[in-house]
Amino acid sequence: MLPTTTKMLELEIIKLKETVGAYKEQNAFLSQEIVELNNLRTNDSNDKKRLEGKIQELEAELVKVQSKYVILLKEAQTPKHSHDSDVVSQMMAEAMEQQETGKDRSSSDTQYDAYGFKYEKLEADPDESLDSYAKRLDQAQQPDEALASHIAKWDHFMAQYTGGRELVSTAELKLLIRGGVPMQHRGRVWKFCVRRTIQNRYIPGFYHQILADNASKTSVALSQIELDLLRTLPSNKYYNHASAPGIAKLRRVLVAYSWYDSSVGYCQGLNRLAAIALLFLEEEDAFWTLVAVVLHLLPPDYYDLFIDNFPIDTTLRIWDTFLYEGSKVLFRYAMAVFKENEEELLKQENSIQIFNKMRTMAQRSSNINKLTQIAFHDPMMRNFSKKKITQRRDYHRSLVQAEQNSIEVERVKRKHDSPRYNDVDSDDDDT
């Protein structure tokens, strides 16, 4: 009887120890979650205070600018005397100065934006109406009222993935990405998108290993890479001179990729892709971003992601959705730009006017929310699924390739038929 009772007590003690151990693990997990939540709460509170202060400052400036817009628009509709013209010119100069210096004053360096790009004046097109220009200036000054709410949604979503938990593709994540990834989350989200794309290609430590293995060699692409480094993003403080902090990183990433993908090696366009990636990612992840973009996401021989065409905020929003959804995004946003400017394009009277209008369309497309609405919700876009875009791209690529082949055959034929080609120099002796 006694041994049985002792055995039962021992079993009970073991169960109690297991229960205590489980409670300890749960307690440690909950403690970590509390710490994470407190950190999020603190960050959220700081962000809220910062945004509230910035909004108040911008609202005060906006009131001043709006009053001047009203006067300017009235002046534009009435005959002008020389004195009035001087007043209007002075007010325009003041408005432009406010537009240029009012951006992101929370930054320690007001000459550059949060990504390191130098601020540029918002210029008016020669044929742009004063009303249209005023609206664009106003849009540049006005804070996005939905921004704080959008950031809060992201913070709430990302709180599910603390403690080392990996992101998971969901419908909610897709919608959030289409709305834009906040700067503080962009690095992690881009890294997730890249790993999701390359899957088994990713090898931890491979980037540093390929650099080490080829340290004593010289890449055939190095000379061209060196030529392009300072031409990559010359208006960005991380790449605008030889000793800028991003130049050495960019060089290593491009050289590593030239060793990794010998069929491509290096070509112009890759430098801009890598430079944008390095604004938010570590070197190794920027390298894998090139792998994902060149080998998986972009159509063959296409290395442009609108970096030189759109305002940087618009470009980054397009990158957000492109890295998650693929190349269909590029086509949809391009179509959205045409749709947004449809009325203006139809007013043009000849091909030269159309071309001139198209040259400035993308750079003026600063309302990324409107472009996104068109790209993903306009009824016209239902005809542009990823499958259909790929099919039409392949079809037209084959036509272009056939035409190029035909031109090359004709070129070679003409070269062979040329009398100059068949003329053989002789050096006969008379002896």
Secondary structure, DSSP 8 states (H G I E B T S, - for coil): -HHHHHHHHHHHHHHHHHHHHHHHHHHHHHHHHHHHHHHHHHHHHHHHHHHHHHHHHHHHHHHHHHHHHHHHHHHHTS---HHHHHHHHHHHHHHHHHHHHSTTTTSS-TTB-TTSBB-------TT--HHHHHHHHHHHHS--TTHHHHHHHHHHHHGGG-TT------HHHHHHHHT---HHHHHHHHHHHHHHHHGGG--TTHHHHHHHHTTTS--TTHHHHHHHHTTSSTTBTTTSSTTSTTHHHHHHHHHHHHHH-TTT---TTHHHHHHHHHTTS-HHHHHHHHHHIIIIIS-TT----STTTS-HHHHHHHHHHHHHH-THHHHHHHHHHHHHTHHHHHH--SHHHHHHHHHHHTTT---HHHHHHHHHHSGGGGG--HHHHHHHHHHHHHHHHHHHHHHHHHHHHHHHH-HHHH---------
